[in-house]
């Protein structure tokens, strides 16, 4: 067996945290938080592979990639019997389902409770990943909560979300929060290169990413087809005092859209500042809209500070049950108030 590795780009904080743990110190549940597209689910999958790898090690992180367990993590169609994964909305599920090892393509909350009550297929741990977790009903959330209140031994649960405020406080209180920061431009470029993007595309995607691979991919897929493109048009129409026709704000898109707007405002401040900003090496994150930003009216310092404060407040509201369209309207009014 080869030396264990942990091939994840970025995530220095989470790496340092788990590097300091021994298997005996593992908690039963972790909540990975941070912006979308910064590698939370990728880290969780590699952590699961590490925990199930058969290579002996003293710590938590690391897999050799060649053992029989690691072989079950290779390829898109791979499936390890002790690793359960579900992404997106989690439903409550049926009560009367035969208990057996998970084989369906879609898990429900009741499926999870049944599956994780079983012993490990290989005699070790069982790992559950709920990526971008969202509960269809309070009953689904409560089913998972009851499980967290009295978890069986040998189970590690990982939840990932860009909006932790939407989860029940009682669920959050029973997990350990591990925060993921935005990636650097260099790290995004490296990830895109590994995904076989050419040098120019990788450079452009990294420049437009704002630290998110998801945002970089959306930008590379075509401005008109991406959420980013919709939000950019909405932003410039709002700043011009127009009433945008396109509605982009939904529960699923609100957080990413607000991050895009905040990046545009940041670049608006930089691009219309005095030439000294450029001499200090301050660059734009939305380089493809540099000319449009430079044509905007410069923001007074106090106006800029107030606008950024309103965007922070909008991001706070986005984590509550306030309707997304209402949050977007608040942001539009904040932008038009700069005229």
N, C-alpha and C positions, 0 to 999 in steps of 0.2 A: 504493500500500500504506500502511496506517495504522501508527502507532507501535507497536512490539512491547509486549505486556503479559504478565503472568504472574499469572493470576487464581486464586490459591490462598490460602485463609484460614488463618492460623496459620503454623506451620513456619518461624519466624523464623531459627532456627539453620541448617537446611538451605538456606534461601534465601540467607543470608549466605555460606555455604560455596560454593554453585554460582555466586553472583554474582561471586565473586572469581576464577573460572576463565575461561580462554579455551578455545576448542575444542581447541587443541593440547594443553592440560593435562588433558583428560578421561582418566580411567582406563578400563580395559576392563570393570570390574565393580564394582558398588556393592551394599552390603547395608544396606537401610533397616530399622532396628530401632526398637522402641517399642511401647507398649500398642496393643491393637486399637482401631480406630475413631478414630485421631488424624490420618488423612489420608495415610498412607504410599503407598497405591496411587494415590490422586488426584494426589499430587505427582509420582509416577513417570510417570503418563500425561501430565501437563502438561509434564514434563521431556522426554519423548519427542516431544511435539508441538513443543516449542521446538527440539530438535535437528534435526527434519526440516522445520521451517518454511523457506520459501524467501526470507523477508525477510532482507536482509543485516543483520548485527549483529556487534559485536566480542566480545560475551560469549557465554554459554551459555543463560541464561534469556531467555524472551520469544518470543512468536509474535504475528502480526498477526491471525490468525483468519479472514482472507479469501483467502489464497493457495490454490492448487490442492491443496497438501499439507494445509493446515489443514482444508480442506473434507472430507477423508477421515477426520477425527477428530470430525466432527459427528454427533450422534445415537447411539442405542444400537446401531444396526446398522452403523455406519460401520466401515470396515476399511482401514487403510493397509498396502500390501504390504511396507513396510519396518519395520513395527511388529508384533512377535509378542507375544502375551499368553497366559499360562496361569495359572489360579488353583487352589490347593489341591494335592492329591496328584499327584506326577509319577511315571509308570510308566516302565519301561525301554523298552518298545516293540519292534516287530519289526525284525529285521535287514534283510530283503529288501523294501524299499519303494522305488518309483521316486523319483528325486530331481527335485524341481520346487518352484516357489514354494508356500508353505504355503496350503492351502485347507481342510483338515480343521478340525472344531470342537474337537478335542482333540489337544494336543501330547503327545509322549512325549520322554524324554531323548534317544533316538536321532534322533527327528525334529528336535530342536533342533540337534544336532551336524550333521546333514545340511543343514538350512535355513541355518544361519549360516555354513556353508562356501561358500555361493553369494555372488555379487556382489550389491550393492544393486540393486533394481529401478530406482531413480531415479539411481543413480550416486553416492550419498552414503553416509550411515551406515545401519546396520541396528540397531534397538533391540529388546531382549528384556526383557519384564517377567514375572517369576515371582512372583505375588502370594500371600502366605501360604504360602510354599513348604514342601512336605513331601514326602519321598521314600518311595515305596512299598517300595523295596528298597535294599540297599547297592549293588546293580548300577546302579540308576538314579542314585544319588548319585555313584558312581565315574565313570559316563559323563560327567556334567557336570564332575566334577573334572578329568578328562583334557582336556576342552575348555578349562577355565580355565588349565591349565598351559601351553597353547600356543594362545592365542586368535588368531584371524585379525584383520587390521587392519580398521578400519571397523565394528567391532561394539561396542556398549555393552550390557552386561547389568545388570539391576536385579533384585535379590531383595528381597522384603519379608517380615518375620516379627516376631511378638510374642514368640517363644521362640528366640532365636539359639543358646542352649545346646544345642538339639536338632540343630543342623546339625553336620556333620563339621568338626572344627577345621581340617582341611586346606582345606576350602571357604572357611571364614571368613578364613583367613590370606591367601587370594588375592582378597579383596574389600576395598573401603574401607568402613568402618562409618560410616553417617550416622544419628545418633540423632534421633528425633522425640519431643518432650515432649507431655504431655497438653495439650489445648486449654483456653483460658480459658472461663468461663461465657459471656462476651460473644461469643466466637468460635463456640461451639456454637449459641447463639441465632441468630446471623447465618446459619449454615449451614442450620439448620432453617427459617428464614424463606425462604431461597432455594429450599428444597424445598417451599415453599407451605404450610407449617404456619402456622396462625393465631397471633396474638400470645400468647394464653394457653397454647396447646400448646407453642409455642417456649420460653416462659419456664419451663414445668414441665419439659420435656425437658432444658433446659440445667441446671436445678437438680438433676436426678437423674443427670446424665451422668457426673460425676466426670472430666470432660475428654475423654470419648469419645462421638462421634456414634453409634456402634453401640449403646452402652449407652443413650443417650437415645432412640433409635428403639425399642429393645426395651421400654423403660419405657412409651412412648407407645402401643405396640401392644397393651398389656393385661397387667396384672401376672400373671394366672394362666397366660398362654401364654408368658411370657418366662423365660429362664434366670435373670434377676435375681430374678423372683418365687420361683422354686424355692429359690434360694440364701438369700433373705431368710427364708423359712419355716424352712429348715434351720438358719439361724443362731439364730433365736429359740427353736426347739425345743431346740437344743444348749445354749444358755445356761440354759434352764429345767431342764436335767438329763435331758431326754428322749432317747430313741434315735430320731432321725428315720427315717421310713420311705422318704422320697424319696431316691434316689441321683442326684446331679447331676454328679459328677466323672468326666469322660472326658478323653482327650488333647486334644480340641477345646475343651472348656469349662473346663478346670482353671484356666488363667491368669485368665480373665475372672471366674470365680467367686471366686478368691482376692482379686482386686482389690475385688470387691463386699464381701467379708467384712472386708477391711482398712478400707474406707470406713465400714462399720457400726461397727467397733471404735473408729475415730477419733471418730465421732459419739457413740458411747456415752460416751467419755471427756469430750467437750465438754458433752453434754446433762446429765450428772450431776455436773459440776464445780460449783464455787461460782458464785454469781451474777456474780462479777467477770468470768467468761469472756464472758458475754453483753454486759457493759458495754464490753468491748474489741472488740466487733463480730465475735466468732467465730461464724460461722453453721454450720448443718448442711448436709451435702451430700445426705443422704437425708431431705429435708424431709417426704416422705409417710409416714415412720415415726417422726416426732418424738415422738409421745405414747408409743409402745411403748418407745422408747429411754429416755425420762425415767422410766418405771416400773421400769427395771432398777436393781439394786443398784449404788451408786456404786463405781467401781474405785479401790482404793488405788493411789497413785502407783507403788509398786514392782511391784505386780501388773500395772498397765497397761504399764509398760516391758517386763516379762517377756513379756507376751502379744504385744506388737508384735514383739519379738525372735523369738518362735516363728513368727509369721506371715511374717517375713522369711525364716526358715529354710525354711518350707514353700514359699515362692516359689522359693527356690534349688533345692529338691528337685524342683519341678515342671519344671525345665529339664533334668532328668536322666531316666534310664530307670526311675525308681521308679514303681510303679503309681499312677495317679491316686487310686484308692480308698484306698490307704495314706496318701497325703498328706492327703486329706480326713479320715481317721480321726485323724491327728495333730492337725489343727486342731480337730476336735471335742473331743478330750481336753484341749487347751489351753483351750478355752472353758469346759468343765465344771469345770476346776480353779479357776476364778474364784469358784465358788459357796462 
